[in-house]
Each structure stands twice: as structure tokens, then as C-alpha cells.
Amino acid sequence: MTSIPALVVYYEAAHEIEEIFDANLAQSSRVLHGVITRETIDNKQNILASLDLKNVKGSRDSHEYERKLAFQIWQNDKLIFNSPYAPNTPLSALSEGFSTTQIEGEQWRTYTLYSSQDKWWLVGAEETEVRQELVKEIAQSNIIPIVIFVPILIVFVWFITKRGLMPLNTLSETVKKRNYRNLEKLEDDKAPIEVNELLLELNSLFDRLDEAHHRERRFVGDAAHELRTPLASLLIHAENAIDESIFDDSLNIDQQKHAQAELQTSLYSMKKGISRMTHLVNQLLALSRTEGQLDKSQFETTDITQLCYQAAKLEELKLDQKQQQLTLDISEQVINLKINSPLMQSLLRNIIDNAIRYTPQAGKIKLSCQADHINQKAIMSIADSGPGVEPELRSRIKERFYRVVGSGQQGSGLGLSIVDKIVQIHDANWHLDESEWGGLLIQFEFPLTKTR
């Protein structure tokens, strides 16, 4: 793990040192080019004496790297001047610029200049060993701390991370050991600040799961309770039908006709029971769908007026059977709402079906849908000429399985409960009042969708 940063340090150091040394070599060569002239060459003995490292060996002003520096002056392929310890062979090809040459087992880095005035070539050079030693020393001084301290840092980070994640591990073990029925909140008194947010979200999730669990048990209990009565009734009518279908040859014609009539009555009662149970099952399924958490991303902008027309169209057969008159007071303009269309269709079907059930033969029903642009609301209502509901009972008929005593109608008591849940899902409001004919008026207020 430490080899990669070590290699990066080494190559970066080597590159930078090469750059610095090349710059110094070029600068030194240019200085020599400017200083050395024909006159100085004629007096080269003084220059050689000053550069003779033998005379300064051991001096405090000398340096071991001085022996590794050299220069040459060539004219017409002839060496006319060179520094002490410089080889007699050319240090580079006589062309301007940098080059690297291998001479007598030593590698030299050179920089060559041409003097147009003196007509000669000046070659400045230094052994690359100087650079390699410096790269080695710099790399070692940087790599050794990396090799030593990075593993220590890794162990330290691992220890701190493990210690920091200990509350999460404890929380994970606590959740893992829990039974799926145990949806109580997790204790957060001793939890560190870092996991408080996670605990809050987990407890919120447990609350929602607990609510869903209770809702499921309540739904199953209610369904079992409500289905028990129609199933028992169906069983009785079925047994009667079986008994009445077995004719005794000893019966006279009148007695056989009476038995046949009783059979028809039992079969008709069975049909009504099956119809009621089918309606109950459909209502229970609709209630189950509405009680689940609905994702608002499933909502779409929809013209509510078209849904009203469609719902009224689907109830035409029931209206004809009871010879009832359905008046539509629906806006001719588009009224856009952000809604879940299937749920809204269920709401409309329920309120229209409820009005048809409780409105007497040849009664009146009115479905209205208008926009209130001042308050940014869509006002939708259903009114009927039925018996209505007493003011003190209007809040109770929203409860599940509640039916008004003496209404004379059979039902599941779930229709308005489903409507109430759909209204809540859409953040809308609704209330019950008395209609213009003395029956029931149900009015809804939905927020209009803002248009750009």
C-alpha cells in the first residue's frame, strides 16, 4: 500500500532534480562562454592552476562533487582547452543543446554552446552520479517516513473507525435479534449524536410498520366479521333450496306449487346474498388499497370534469332501474387536479352509488363540478332527494361498517369510509349537509393544479 506513494515520491524527486541540474548546467556553460576568450585561452595555465583540485584537496573551500564537473573547448575537431579530470575524448557530439554520453564507464550530462565569435564549441558537463546520489538521498528522506508512518496511520484510522462504528454495530445486532413482531421503538438514550438521525428514521419506520401491521389485522378481523353473516345466510338458503328441490310424489299439485315457490324464494335470496357479499368484498379490497401508503409521485394532472362524466356514464343502468334522474352541473372548462385517477374514479363511483341506493324510486340526484379560481379550489358535490342524515350522525357515517339504522337499504358501510381515506390522501376537504330536496349533500374541495 505504501509502494505507490513511495514510487511517486521517487520519480517526482528525480524529475525535479533533473530540471534543476540541467538549468544550472546551462547557466554555468553560458557564464563560461561569456568569460573565456582568446586571451584567457592564451593564459590557460593560470586557469588550470586555479582549477587543479589536487591543490585544494582537503581545503575547507573544496567539495567532493567538484571532481565530477568538467568542461571542454573544441575547435575544428581539436581539443584546445579542458578542465582538470575532464576526458580527452568529446563529452558530446558537437551540436548545441543537452545530451547524455557514456565515457569510460561514466555517464555525463552535457550542455554544448557554439561561439560564433571565437569559432569554437564549449561543452559543459557533469557526471550523472551526482544527480543519482541526490535523488537517492531525497527519496530516502521522504520514503522512509512514508513506509514507517503510513502503516501506523492505517492502524490508527482502522482503530478510530472501528470505535466510531461501534454504536452502529450495536444497533445492527439489536435489530438483528428482534422478532419480526417486535416493532417497539429503539432506545436512544445512550446513543451517540452521530446515529441519532438514523435512530429517528428507524423508529419512524417501525411506527409505520406497526401501523400497517395493526391495519392489516384490523382489516382481516373486520372482513371476517362482515363476511360471517352473509355466508351463514347463504348456507341456510342453500340448505333450504336443496330440501325444497326434493319433491315428494305424495304431494298434491297445490303443495308442489307451494314448494316450487319456496324454492324460487330461496334461490332469489341466495342471489341477493351473493350480490351483497360481492359488493362487500369489492369494498373491502378498495378500502385495503386506500389504506396503504400512496406515493405522491403516482399522481398525475387530470381533468376532473372528464372523470365525472365517465363515472355518471357507468351508473346509467342503475339509474334506469330505479327511474331516477341524474342532473349534471359540470364546468365546460378544463379543471386540472393533481390526483391519482383510479382512486378518484373510486370516490366518484362510491358517492354516486351511495346516492342511488338511498334515493327513492324516481328520485332526483345532482352531480356538480365547478372551479373556484379565487380560492384556487375545485368544488365537487353530489346531492340527492333521499331521506338524508341527521346532523348528529353525519360524522359517524364516515366510520367503517357504520350504517344508519332504519335506512331500509343493505350495504357494507364502507363506501363513505373509502371516500374519506381518498380525500385524506389528496389533502382535500369534504363535509356533509342537507340538499335542496331535503336529502344528503356531500361536498368536496380539492386544490387546483397551478398552471404556468
Secondary structure, 3 states (H helix, E strand, C coil): CCHHHHHHHHHHHHHHHHHHHHHHHHHHHHHHHHHCCHHHHHCHHHHHHHHCHHHHCCCCCCCHHHHHEEEEEEECCEEEEECCCCCCCCCCCCCCEEEEEEECCEEEEEEEEEECCCCEEEEEEEEHHHHHHHHHHHHHHHHHHHHHHHHHHHHHHHHHHHHHCHHHHHHHHHHHHCCCCCCCCCCCCCCCHHHHHHHHHHHHHHHHHHHHHHHHHHHHHHHHHHHHHHHHHHHHHHHHHHHHHCCCCCCCHHHHHHHHHHHHHHHHHHHHHHHHHHHHHHHHHHHHHHHCCCCHHHCEEEEHHHHHHHHHHHCHHHHHHCCCEEEEEECCCCCEEEECHHHHHHHHHHHHHHHHHHCCCCCEEEEEEEEECCCCEEEEEEEECCCCCCHHHCCHHHCCCCCCCCCCCCCCCCHHHHHHHHHHHCCCEEEEEECCCCCEEEEEEEECCCCC
